[in-house]
Amino acid sequence: MNQKQVEEECRKLVLARFRSLNPDSKLLLGKGKEMTVRELIGHVEKPDEFGKNVIKVQMRMLKVLTGV
């Protein structure tokens, strides 16, 4: 699997996680900034620079949770 395929699989995994949540739920992102799950999904779907960072953070969190 090449790097592009790995990135796409990570993006799909993060989208699946977010889509399991209420799209109108708000998440606190730091410095008092809130964003809905729907907005996060939009950034990850594009993926713009913010969406790419969201994917990286989510993948780090999953690694911590799974002990990998």
C-alpha positions as CSV (number, residue, x, y, z in Angstrom):
1,M,0.0,0.0,0.0
2,N,1.5,3.4,-1.0
3,Q,1.3,6.6,1.0
4,K,-1.6,8.0,-0.9
5,Q,-3.6,4.8,-0.2
6,V,-2.8,5.0,3.5
7,E,-3.9,8.6,3.7
8,E,-7.2,7.8,2.0
9,E,-7.8,4.9,4.4
10,C,-7.1,7.1,7.3
11,R,-9.5,9.7,6.0
12,K,-12.2,7.1,5.5
13,L,-11.7,5.9,9.1
14,V,-11.9,9.4,10.6
15,L,-15.0,10.1,8.5
16,A,-16.7,6.9,9.7
17,R,-15.9,7.9,13.3
18,F,-17.4,11.4,12.9
19,R,-20.4,10.1,11.0
20,S,-21.3,7.9,14.0
21,L,-21.8,11.1,16.1
22,N,-24.7,13.6,16.1
23,P,-23.8,16.0,13.3
24,D,-25.1,18.9,15.3
25,S,-23.0,18.2,18.3
26,K,-20.4,20.8,19.0
27,L,-16.8,20.1,19.9
28,L,-14.4,22.5,21.7
29,L,-11.2,22.8,19.6
30,G,-9.2,25.0,22.0
31,K,-9.0,28.7,22.6
32,G,-12.8,28.7,23.0
33,K,-13.4,27.8,19.4
34,E,-16.4,25.5,18.8
35,M,-17.2,23.5,15.7
36,T,-20.0,21.1,14.8
37,V,-19.3,17.5,13.8
38,R,-20.9,18.4,10.4
39,E,-18.3,21.2,9.9
40,L,-15.5,18.9,10.9
41,I,-16.7,16.3,8.4
42,G,-16.7,19.0,5.7
43,H,-13.1,19.8,6.4
44,V,-12.1,16.1,6.4
45,E,-14.0,15.4,3.2
46,K,-12.2,18.2,1.2
47,P,-9.5,17.6,2.8
48,D,-8.3,21.1,3.3
49,E,-5.3,21.9,5.6
50,F,-7.5,22.0,8.7
51,G,-9.0,18.6,7.7
52,K,-5.6,17.1,7.2
53,N,-4.6,18.2,10.7
54,V,-7.9,16.7,12.1
55,I,-7.0,13.4,10.5
56,K,-3.5,13.4,12.0
57,V,-4.9,14.1,15.5
58,Q,-7.6,11.5,15.2
59,M,-5.1,8.9,14.0
60,R,-2.8,9.7,16.9
61,M,-5.7,9.3,19.3
62,L,-6.6,6.0,17.9
63,K,-3.0,4.7,18.2
64,V,-3.1,5.8,21.9
65,L,-6.4,4.0,22.5
66,T,-5.3,0.8,20.8
67,G,-1.8,0.8,22.3
68,V,-0.1,0.7,18.9
